[in-house]
C-alpha cells in the first residue's frame, strides 16, 4: 500500500500547497481520500483521473470536497474521465449538500450527479475498492465526520478533522499509520509545499 500526500494544508492552502487530499493505492486500485482545493491538479500530475477507483470524503467541509467542482468540469469538458463516471463517495447527507451546491453554482441540482457517480457510503458497512477495504468510524467534529481505516495487507487510519477522541483510538487499532509518517507504509509527497 502506498500513500501519496497531494495536499495537507489547513482550510486555506499554504503557499504553493493544496488543502486535504491523499491518494492511497494498492494492487492497481487508487482511492483519493478528500478532494480539497488544489488537489485535482496535483492528482493529475501523478495519476490520470480515469485510473481513479473512487474519491472518498470524510465530511462535508469545503476544504475536503470543493475540488469536486474542477473534477466535474474536467470530466465533462476535458475528457479526463474514462468509460464510467468517477465514483465519489460522500458521508450520509453529502449527496443532498452537493445537490444544493450544484443548484447554487449552475441552477442544476444534478450538476455533480449528471457527471460524477455520487453515492453516500454506509458508515457501518465495509467498502471495498479492489484489494482495499475501507471501514468508517464517526469521530468528534462539529459536523458529522468519519475516520477511515484502510486495509490492504497493511492498515492505515485517516482521521480527517477529528478532535482527539476514544473513537479514533479504537478505529486506529494496529494501523501502520495514524496521521504520522509510518515505519513500513510507503509515503510519497506529490510535490513540495503541500
Secondary structure, 3 states (H helix, E strand, C coil): CEEEEEECCCCCCCCCCCCCEEEEEECCEEEEECCCCCHHHHHHHHCCHHHCCEEECCCCCHHHHCCHHHHHHHHHHCCCCCCCCCEEEECCCHHHHHHHHHHHHHCCCCCCCCCCEEEECCCCCCEEECCEEEEEEEECCCCCEEEEEEECCCEEEECCCCCCCHHHHHHHCCCCEECCCCCCCEEEECCCCC
